[in-house]
Amino acid sequence: MLRPRLALTGCSKPSESEVHDAVVKIMTKQGATTEQAQAYADCAAPEMVDKISRTGLNNLVDDGKDAKGSDDDVDEMKAIDKKCTDEVLGK
């Protein structure tokens, strides 16, 4: 029974909570304050789970990399980043 479970590892999208935590970690590593990182993640995580591919989200959560999985992911991330940066920074 372990074989099918192992085969399914990484097949599902990470939860919104997992994405949120990964975004906070990445943002604070990039120099954002904890408050800024939390606010950005509050905005970005739900949209990312809805719009970014499973591969992109797994890269983000597992490796702390940009959520790249396809060209569509890059376009979506740019849109999410702009929206959430404007929201957090009040632009």
Secondary structure by P-SEA (a helix, b strand, c coil): caaaaaaacccccccaaaaaaaaaaaaaaacccaaaaaaaaaacaaaaaacccaaaaaaaaaccccccccaaaaaaaaaaaaaaaaaaacc
